[in-house]
Amino acid sequence: MVRLASLAVLSSLSGFALASGKWFDHVVTVFLENTDFDQAKTQAYWQSLAARGILLTQYGGVTHPSLPNYLAVAAGTTFGILDDAHYDINAIHIGDFLEAKNVTWKTYQEDYPGDFTYCFVADNTPAPLKLYRRKHNPFISFSNVNTNTSRCTSHIVNSKDLDADIANNAIPDYSFYIPNMINDGHDSNTLGNVSVMTNWLENFLEPKLNNSAFSNTLFVITFDESDVSNDEGNKGTNYVYTVLIGSAVKVANVADATQYTHFNLLATIEANWDLGSLGRNDSVVKNIIGLNGTALPNPYYNETLASLQSTNAGAANTVASFGITVLAVLAAAMLL
């Protein structure tokens, strides 16, 4: 296992009373797997989602393979990782900032074998199916989670816990939902056939869109990356079908052709709750726009850093090394 160095700054972050979000009170991000934009758009159900919300036509992953894309949306950088190996990363992430502002969060992982007493840190559940994979669980890669049993078991849970949270009206403010290797399309998409994944999504999502537990909720339905077999050498756009839908989305049948990546999604979540910036690629991108037909400004946008690098969809992560400076950390802490 590789340990990645970073700055120890959590002691500078203090908690504040939770306020409602600027644009949404809850966000539920569902990450699916390895599907090109053009593959998803042929499905009637995906078309119906776009008709009821906002379709981001040029939203893309940041690289290949899976793990660095999951890290991108959780931490604003890939940490230079270019594979799906086992990493223990000593760095701050969005979970730290959420907790500092008393914004509740969980990642719901299908077939995750851990429970309220046991933090599962292995790479996958047993063969042959290996339905749960660590590479699709970004928060387990951070050492301040995987070495803290109480924190791990509180925030990384089996997806079955979601039903109980709904019944108890205890949906966290930030939810990151990961289907298993069949339901997310990773092991079920064959020859461009995405019907298994699409059917799962419809059964999962539709009951929640009309459930009062998800009032003022933004659902982000997206993919980690495009089909890598169609993007040899990581030279393509890496565009993935991404829809914003839910009660927090006040417009419908809107297509946004702005170029976005997972970094933009992270920045939008940070701005919604005034979390501050991690000082990585989240500080050099604009927010996703248009939930209510108006712009969502990024208060942490760093024009100087932005001018030094490109964050177009499909571009490799360019923040140096582990992507955070003392100045950026102090600035983020002051904003909390």
C-alpha positions, 0 to 999 in steps of 0.5 A: 500500500502506498501512503501519500503525504499531505498537510495536516490541517484539520485542527484549523477547521471548526464546526458551525451550525448547519444552514440550508443550502443556497440551491439545494438542501440535499444532494444525491450523486449516483455514479455509474460506470464506463458508458459513453454519452452516445450509448446512454442517450439512446435509452428512452429512460435516460431521455425522459430524465433529460426532459424532466431536468437538465442534461449536461451534454459536455460533462466528462470524466477527468481521466481513465480508469475508475479510481482517479475519477472517484477521487476527483469528485471527492477531493478535487484531484487525482493525486497523480493516480493512474490506476485502480490500485490500493491507496491510503491517502493522507489528505483532506477531502470533501468529507472533512469540509462537510463535517466542519460545517455540520453538513451530514454525509454518507456514501451508500455502497451496494454489497459493502460488507462493513457494518456499524462496528466493522470498517471493511478496507479490502479491495473487494468482496469475494470472487467470483462476483466481487460485487463491491469494489474499493476502487468505487468507494473514494472515501475508504482511500483516505487514511483519516477515514480508513484508520478511524473505525467510528468515522468509517462506520458512520459515513461508509454504509451498506446501501440497505441503510438508505431505506432506513434513513428514508423511513426515519426522515434522516437523509444526509445532506450529502449522499454518494450512492454507488451501485454494485458491479452489475447495477452500475453497468461495469460488468453488465454493459456488453456490446453497447447494451446498457439495459441492465444498468438503465432498468436498475436506475429507473427502479432506484430513482423513480420512487425517490423523486416523489418522496417527501424525504427528498424535498429540495434535493438535487439528484446528480446522475452521472458516470465515472468515465466513458467507455475506455475501450472507445477512448484508446490512449485517453485522447477522447472527450470522455463525455458521459451522460449527466442529468440534474433532476429532483425537486431542487431543479426548477427548470426542465428539458434544458440542455447545457453545453458548457464543458464540465468535469467532476471538479465542477460538481465538487465546486458546486457542492462546496459553494452550496454550503459555503464549505470553502475550497480544497484549493485544488481543481475545485478552485479553478473551475466554474460552478454548474449553472442553471438549477433555477435558470440563474448562474451559480457563482463559485466564490472560491474561483482562483483566476490566477490558478485557472489561467495556468491550466486547462480543465476541459472535459477529458483533460488529465488532472494538472494540479501538481503532486498532491494539489494543495498549498499552505496558502490555499489551506489557510484561505479555505479555513478562513472561509469556514 
